[in-house]
Amino acid sequence: MMIVSQFRQLNLSVVNVRTYLFAVLFVGGNMLLPQLCHLMPDGGKIFLPIYFFTLIASYKFGLKVGILTAVLSPLCNHLLFGMPPAGMLPVLVKSTLLALGGAIVADRSQRVSLLHVAAVVVAYQVLGGIAEWLIASDLSAALQDFKIGFPGMLLQVVLGWVILKGLAKYEC
């Protein structure tokens, strides 16, 4: 099993209909996965499901699909299910940072590895935690994903890498 794979990001343009089709697909995943995780007490806090498909979208399909997924996922989830709560601006910040990080790492490295995916996850969590601390003035809330959501971060890295490795040769 090869840990590092050659990887080609499909940086879709804003005039390409596939950009919006993939964004809708990933937003749908980011709506379904949290619903499944919320069947378990504190499942959302533990597994951080609203970020998973944003990682895949931005890493494989580029910044445009990633940003659409990052912004629309929490907004659609809030409008349809009331989660995350309206005051959860840090979720939008973290999602956007994840989309930026995933797109940049994939574009610059042209590789997918556990280390690359872990770097993206750690970067969005650290920078997003700092933003959350600045927005909410609550260090405990800012550190919650590290304390409670570590299993989710680990799943993002491992399952994200497995899926991205599987998508490495996909050309649309």
C-alpha positions in Angstrom: 0.0 0.0 0.0 1.5 3.3 -1.1 1.2 6.1 1.4 1.8 8.9 -1.1 0.0 9.0 -4.5 0.3 11.2 -7.5 -2.7 13.4 -7.6 -4.3 15.8 -10.0 -6.7 18.3 -8.7 -9.6 19.1 -11.0 -9.8 22.9 -10.6 -13.2 23.4 -12.1 -14.2 26.9 -13.3 -17.2 29.0 -12.2 -18.7 28.7 -15.7 -18.5 24.9 -15.7 -21.8 23.3 -14.8 -19.9 20.4 -13.1 -18.7 22.9 -10.5 -22.2 23.3 -9.3 -23.2 19.7 -9.7 -20.3 18.5 -7.6 -21.0 21.3 -5.0 -24.6 20.1 -4.7 -23.4 16.5 -4.3 -20.9 17.4 -1.5 -23.4 19.8 0.2 -25.8 16.8 0.2 -23.2 14.6 1.8 -22.5 17.4 4.4 -26.2 17.4 5.2 -26.7 13.6 5.4 -23.6 12.8 7.4 -24.4 15.1 10.3 -27.9 13.7 10.5 -26.4 10.2 10.9 -23.9 11.4 13.4 -26.5 13.2 15.5 -28.2 9.9 16.1 -25.5 9.3 18.7 -25.4 11.7 21.7 -22.8 14.4 21.0 -22.1 12.7 17.7 -21.8 16.1 15.9 -19.2 17.3 18.4 -17.3 14.1 18.4 -17.2 13.3 14.6 -17.3 16.9 13.2 -19.3 15.6 10.2 -20.1 19.0 8.5 -16.5 19.3 7.4 -15.9 15.9 5.8 -17.2 16.5 2.3 -15.7 20.0 2.2 -12.3 18.4 2.6 -12.9 16.0 -0.3 -14.5 18.7 -2.5 -11.7 21.3 -2.1 -8.8 18.8 -2.3 -10.1 17.0 -5.5 -12.2 19.6 -7.2 -10.5 22.8 -6.3 -11.3 26.1 -4.5 -14.6 26.9 -6.2 -16.3 23.6 -5.4 -14.7 23.7 -2.0 -15.9 27.2 -1.1 -19.4 26.5 -2.4 -19.5 23.4 -0.3 -18.0 25.2 2.8 -20.5 28.0 2.7 -23.6 26.2 1.6 -23.3 23.2 3.9 -23.8 25.0 7.2 -26.3 27.4 5.7 -28.5 24.6 4.3 -28.1 22.5 7.4 -29.2 25.5 9.6 -32.2 26.3 7.4 -33.4 22.7 7.2 -32.4 21.2 10.5 -31.6 24.2 12.8 -28.0 22.9 13.1 -25.6 24.5 13.5 -27.3 27.3 15.5 -27.4 30.7 13.9 -24.6 32.0 16.2 -22.2 29.5 14.9 -20.1 31.8 12.6 -17.0 29.8 13.5 -18.3 26.8 11.5 -18.4 29.0 8.4 -14.9 30.3 9.2 -13.5 26.8 9.7 -15.3 25.4 6.6 -13.8 28.2 4.5 -10.4 27.7 6.0 -10.7 24.0 5.2 -11.7 24.7 1.6 -8.7 27.1 1.2 -6.3 24.7 2.8 -7.4 21.6 0.9 -7.4 23.4 -2.4 -3.9 25.0 -1.9 -2.2 21.8 -0.6 -3.6 19.7 -3.4 -2.7 22.2 -6.1 0.8 22.9 -4.8 1.8 19.3 -3.9 0.0 17.4 -6.7 0.1 14.5 -4.2 -2.3 12.9 -1.7 -0.9 11.4 1.5 -1.8 11.0 5.1 0.6 13.8 5.9 -0.9 16.2 3.4 -4.5 15.5 4.5 -3.4 15.7 8.2 -1.7 19.1 7.5 -5.0 20.4 6.0 -7.1 19.2 8.9 -4.7 20.5 11.6 -4.3 23.8 9.9 -8.0 24.5 9.6 -8.6 23.4 13.1 -5.8 25.6 14.6 -6.6 28.7 12.5 -10.3 28.1 12.9 -9.8 27.7 16.7 -8.0 31.0 16.8 -10.7 32.7 14.8 -13.4 31.1 17.1 -11.5 32.3 20.2 -11.3 35.9 18.7 -15.0 35.8 17.7 -16.5 34.3 20.8 -13.8 35.3 23.4 -14.1 31.8 24.8 -11.0 29.7 24.8 -12.8 26.6 26.0 -15.2 26.7 23.0 -12.3 27.3 20.7 -10.5 24.1 22.0 -13.7 22.0 21.9 -12.9 20.3 18.6 -9.4 19.3 19.9 -10.8 18.0 23.2 -14.1 16.3 22.0 -13.7 16.2 18.2 -10.3 14.4 18.0 -12.0 11.2 16.7 -13.7 13.2 14.0 -10.4 14.9 13.0 -8.8 11.4 12.9 -11.6 10.1 10.7 -11.3 13.1 8.4 -7.6 12.4 7.9 -7.8 8.6 7.4 -11.1 8.3 5.5 -10.4 11.5 3.6 -7.1 10.1 2.5 -8.7 6.8 1.5 -11.4 8.5 -0.6 -9.0 11.0 -2.1 -6.6 8.2 -3.0 -9.5 6.4 -4.7 -10.3 9.6 -6.6 -6.7 10.3 -7.6 -7.1 9.0 -11.1 -10.6 10.3 -11.6 -10.8 12.8 -14.5 -14.2 14.3 -15.3 
